[in-house]
Amino acid sequence: MRHVCQSGRVASLHAVSIAAFAAMTSPAAAQQSLPTIDIGRATAARKFHNSGVERFETPAVTTKRTPEKAVQALAATSVVNRSYMERFQTTTISDVLREVPSVTVQEQANDPGQAVNIRGLQDFGRVNVLVDGARQNFQTSGHSANGTFFLEPEFLAQADVTRGPTSNIYGSGAIGGVVSFRTRDVDDILKPEERYGATQKVQLSSNRWGFMSNSALAARLGGMGGVFGQFVYRNRTAYYDGAGKIVPDTGNEVIGGLAKATFTPLEGHRVTASALVQHFDYANSGTDNQSTRFATGLDARTFTLGYRFARPEYPLIDFSAKGYYTETLQDQTLLAPTQTTYATGGRVDGQRSNHIGTWGFDVNNTSRFMLLTFDHAVTIGGDGAFDQVVTQEYATGGSLTALTPSGRRDLSGAFIQDELRYGGWLRVLGALRYDQYSLQGGAYSSGGQRLNPKITVGLSPLEGVEVYGGYAEGYRAPSVTETLISGTHPFPAFNILPNPTLRPEIARNVEGGVNVSFNDIVTPGDKLRGKFGGFVNQVENYIDIEETGAAHLVPFIPGYPVSTCATRPFLCFGIRDYQYQNVAKAQISGIEGEGAYDWGGGFFSVSGFINDGRNLTTNAPLATVAPSRISGTLAFRGLQNNALTAGIRYTAVGGRNCDYYAYADANNQCQTLISSLPVNIAYAGKPYDLVDLFANYDWNDRIFTNVLISNATNRNYTQYRNAAPSPGLTIRFSLGGKFAVN
């Protein structure tokens, strides 16, 4: 088993990082060892003062698999680039996606796992999360999110988000949308004329203690490609909330490495390989801080191998193929059993593990041609993902193997898409995807298949404005857990039954929007970019956990055997079993938008959404739909060459009541009559607002400094669906530098 690193190793890592940074940023040392170092350039990612509208200009691929600027996408597509992550010193995926409309991240402060929620849909693959094109399908049953992934933001170069099933050609199951994370590469460090170089960054955080070191090296291999390597270490201790109380178990340690290689043996041919390995150490008493206490060592690994061929003289061939393997291995050691865990066989030093391995592939080709005065880009391809889940435990109570069963699920599909253009004012994007799945484990198996269409039409009535509308369908196969789960909840002792007859979920989404792109509006060189729209998404055969069967008596005292109820019924209460079932049709609708205006001396950006979700049979609200949110940033640039960017970000989040649940407890947490039922924790959600202050300064073209005052008013708040309060006032300071050789 892996445990939290000893202080000696931490101190050594700190010393190595600081020494490396000092050596790299020392002019004397640099001139003696590398006389040809060019310190007059910085990567594009370092130019904070260009960040006002550049997220809208950054190419995205999650809409149609071929790159286009986010502001041009005929879908609700957003991009978060490295400049944004540096400005706000993102330390979690929640930080990265904080301003993307209709996107929230469910995270428990005592667990580094993250779960993306798009327009009220999350868990069990409803949002397809990709890292360098590889699916992340890890899941553990509990009182929090059913589907998390583990990713250190310092490895990221960009995040693409497409909301809704309009991205159905991007893999099976994404009825909520797709989030594609791209990790850093040679081109994120070096300019085209640079041969090799390195970057070093350190970050310190207040509110107890936080330290991060990020070291990266990159080199070009003449005209044959390039290699890239990165090492990240992060350590943080438990933080204070806005009320001045320590939030238990909110510290953890992360160590990770990224290696990439690109080879271009012939013109138009490109071979890529990557390996991302991360290790997380932490301990907690479950995500609700009330369960059995475990020490956890978790490894998240992603390996990819890709090939692409594209040359302008061959417009019918733009071929891409990728294979990948991703795995998450969670090892846990029992530290402190509860009475219930002890009664079911759990004891100190008991062991359990949860492992999921996913093999996958993605192959497609785009042909570009003109036919009957229309320009066409026809993409044909297929993809597959094959999950193998293995859970094991010894002397930990049996809840993991019972509630997160072992099994196998195979997903595969094929698609064809045609993007048609005419006269610069008309675009039509049509696609048809075939999905099929098979699932097996124990004595059960199931499968299914379906065709899912998509059609979107875009019109440009005037230069700089494009209006679009479309319809798309998505298909999500049941997960291994939803189908095969078969066990007894520790307390109260009710059964959770398997359901091999579960039907896949089908999403039918209608949406429309407008893309805006104007230049030279008020002053020469200024820019305005924006995306605004609305949607209605109906999900048939929605899968949720429901009561089933007749009520039976169970003891209300943890650890008492069920047989007690036969002789002492006054010590018991009635409860029913549970099962994942296809429930009534759900409908989620909303409006969302984001925009930015940059006038050279500064910029202003805004994003927000208002969403609503209902069970169409009962009219009950869907607890997974997040409260409304609006966020605005105002920044100014100054000093020589606009080296300083400073500003403020204001975020207001609406409230949610407990009408989906029975009552709200003293902590404003929505509860059913039995608080430990296997439903996700949801908070009633008091409205709150946050203020963040930031300043980014380039000392010269090779050294930069960032300062962020997060939650500057020390607001005491809890994000909706999170179990613990968020941090109070926190100051983050980072210092970094780069050298490069021509």
Summary of the structure (lengths in Angstrom):
residues: 742
radius of gyration: 25.9
end to end distance: 46.2
largest distance: 87.7
contacts: 2657
relative contact order: 0.14
helix: 12%
strand: 53%
